[in-house]
Amino acid sequence: MNLSDVIEEYIKDAIREEQYIELKRSELAQEFNCVPSQINYVISTRFIPELGFYVESRRGGGGYIKISRISHSKSDYLKNIICKIGSKMSQSVVDIYLRELLGYNIIDEKDAAIISVALSEKSLGQVDKLKRDQVRADIFKNILVNLI
């Protein structure tokens, strides 16, 4: 597990207990022995509205980051993801969405593993490299549509 994953899990564990959390970027960076930009990266890529989060940020000496969960029904959540996927999708982005689907108990570990393998570079090895991310996005959208 890389540092970004560890920071993400730490924040998600904290937010599971509350409706929202407030964090100081500098304190979090100090706790994980990293630069504040690493914290910014995790928050800007893993705590986005498409994944069910709302982030407020205040800069300066007394600055903080407030992260809130957005409540969605399963159907609304899946429709939102489908709309946001676009025409191409990398394996790493699929994995981020799968972690979120697991976190919301929309799929289980077995389903996540099957979907991940089905959309892997190895599974799509016969597809032209220039079209793989397109095919991956199309397949993932179809899977999500069937979960609705």
N, C-alpha and C positions, 0 to 999 in steps of 0.2 A: 504494500500500500504506500503510495507516495504522499508527500506532505500535503498537497492539495486535498487529497481524499481524507486525510486525518483531520484537517481543519474543517472540512465539510461535515464530517461525522460529529465532531465536537459541537458545531453550531446546531446541527439537526437534533442532537441529543438535548441541548439546552432548550430549543424551541418546542420540543415535544411536551415539556412540562408546563409551558405558558402559552398564552395566545400570541405573544410577541416577546422579543428579547431586545435589549439595548446593549451594544458592545462598544468598547473603545478600541479602535483599530490599533493604536500603539500598544495597549495592554495585551491584546491578542497576539500581536507580532512578537512581543517580548516573551509571552508564554510558550510560543512555538519556535522561538529563536530564529525568526525570519524577518524579512523586511516588510514594512506595511503594504508595499505593492503586491506582495504575495496574498495578503488578506483581501486586497481589492480584487485581485484576479479571481479568487474563489467566489467571492460575493457576486461579482459581475457575470460569472459564467454558470454558477450553480444555484443561485437564488434569484431567479428571474420570474416574471409573471407567468410565462408559459409553463413553468414547473411548479406553480402554485405559491409564489412568494411575492411580497411587496417590500421594497427596500427604501428607506429614507436615510439620507446621509447629511450630516452637518459637519462642515470642516472647521478647523481652527483648534485652539488650545483646549476648549471644552467640547470638542466635536465627538460625535458618536455615530453609530450605525444602528438603526432600528429595523429589525426584520420581522415581518408579520406573515402568517400563513393566510392564504386566500381560500375561503371555503368554496368548493365546487362539488356538484354531484359527480358521480363517476362518469356519466354520459357527457356532461358539460366539459369535464376535464379532458376526456378523450377527444372530443370534438375540437377543443382548443389546441391540443397537441397536433392533431391532423392538419389543422389550418396553418400551423406554424412550421411544419416540416419543410415545405418548399419542394423543389424538384430534385435536390441532391442531398445526400446524407452520408457522413462518414461513419465508420464502425464506432469510433469514440463517442460520437453524438448519440448513436443508438444506445450505447452502454449507459450514458447519462440518463436518458429517458427511461431505460429499464430499471435503473436504481430508483427513480422517482415512482414508477409504477409499483415497484415492490414496497416502497415507503408508504404508499397510499393503499396498500393491500388490494390493488386492482388485479395483480397477477401474483403467483407464488414463485418460489425459487426455481422449481422445475420448469415452469413456463418461461421464465426469464432466460434460463440456460438454453432451452430449445430455440427461442427466438434469436438469441445471441449467436448461436452456432449456425442457424439458418441464414443469418445475414452477414456472416463472417467472410473475410477475404478468401478463405479456403473454399467455402461453399459457393462463392461467386467466381471462382477461379476461371471458369469457362467463359465468363462474360468479359467482353473487351474492357480493358482498364479504364478507358475514357467514359464508359457507360455504367460502371459498377455502382457508383454513388447514386446514380439515377434509379437503377434497378432496385438497389437497397431501399431507397426512399419509397418507391412504389409498393414494394412488398410490405414494408413496415406500416404504411398507411392502410393497406388492405387488412393486415392483422388487427390493427386498432379499430377499424370499422367493424370487424367481426366481434370485437369485444364489447361494442356498444349493444 
